[in-house]
Amino acid sequence: MSEAERLAWVRSLGGGQTWTCPVCHKVFGMRYYYERHLKCHQAQKDHQCPYCSFRASYKWNVKSHVRNKHRDKPPPP
């Protein structure tokens, strides 16, 4: 898919309107996903790995980190 085709598809999701991240310039066709994405650029990282100092804005990101980096440890409760 070319960049032009991808942008046309993204525009179709939001009824023709798009939202662009001011930090990384990623384009979103739905405001919900744009607003959710903005959180990844914030300095506040609310979720911490139970096994190391890794922190993330999203709980699912910590879960993925634990699965990939701490395979030898039991899953956290």
MOKA-V197770 format. One record per residue. RES is the residue in one small letter. PHI is phi in radians with two decimals (none if undefined). OMEGA is omega in radians with two decimals (NA if undefined). Layout:
# MOKA-V197770
res=<RES	RES>
phi=<PHI	PHI>
omega=<OMEGA	OMEGA>
This chain:
# MOKA-V197770
res=<m	s	e	a	e	r	l	a	w	v	r	s	l	g	g	g	q	t	w	t	c	p	v	c	h	k	v	f	g	m	r	y	y	y	e	r	h	l	k	c	h	q	a	q	k	d	h	q	c	p	y	c	s	f	r	a	s	y	k	w	n	v	k	s	h	v	r	n	k	h	r	d	k	p	p	p	p>
phi=<none	-1.30	-1.09	-1.14	-1.16	-1.12	-1.14	-1.11	-1.14	-1.08	-1.08	-1.16	-1.18	-1.78	1.21	1.74	-1.62	-2.25	-2.18	-2.00	-1.16	-1.28	-1.61	-1.95	1.19	-1.23	-1.83	-2.15	-1.65	-2.25	-1.04	-0.96	-1.21	-1.08	-1.15	-1.14	-1.12	-0.97	-1.06	-1.21	-1.63	-1.29	-1.29	-1.31	-2.08	-1.39	-1.94	-2.09	-1.17	-1.29	-1.94	-2.67	-1.53	-1.07	-2.27	-2.58	-1.33	-2.09	-1.10	-1.10	-1.22	-1.19	-1.06	-1.12	-1.04	-1.08	-1.06	-1.54	-1.83	-2.22	-1.09	-1.41	-1.81	-1.18	-1.10	-1.18	-1.15>
omega=<3.14	3.13	3.12	3.11	3.13	-3.14	3.10	3.11	3.13	3.12	-3.11	-3.12	-3.08	-3.14	3.11	-3.14	3.08	3.07	-3.10	3.12	-3.13	-3.11	-3.05	3.07	3.05	-3.07	-3.13	3.11	3.11	-3.08	-3.14	-3.12	3.06	-3.12	3.09	3.14	-3.11	-3.13	-3.10	3.13	-3.12	3.13	-3.10	3.11	-3.00	-3.03	-3.09	3.05	3.13	-3.06	-3.12	-3.08	3.13	3.09	-3.14	3.10	-3.05	3.12	-3.13	3.13	3.08	3.11	3.10	3.10	-3.13	3.12	-3.06	-3.03	-3.07	-3.09	-3.08	-3.10	3.11	3.12	3.14	-3.12	NA>
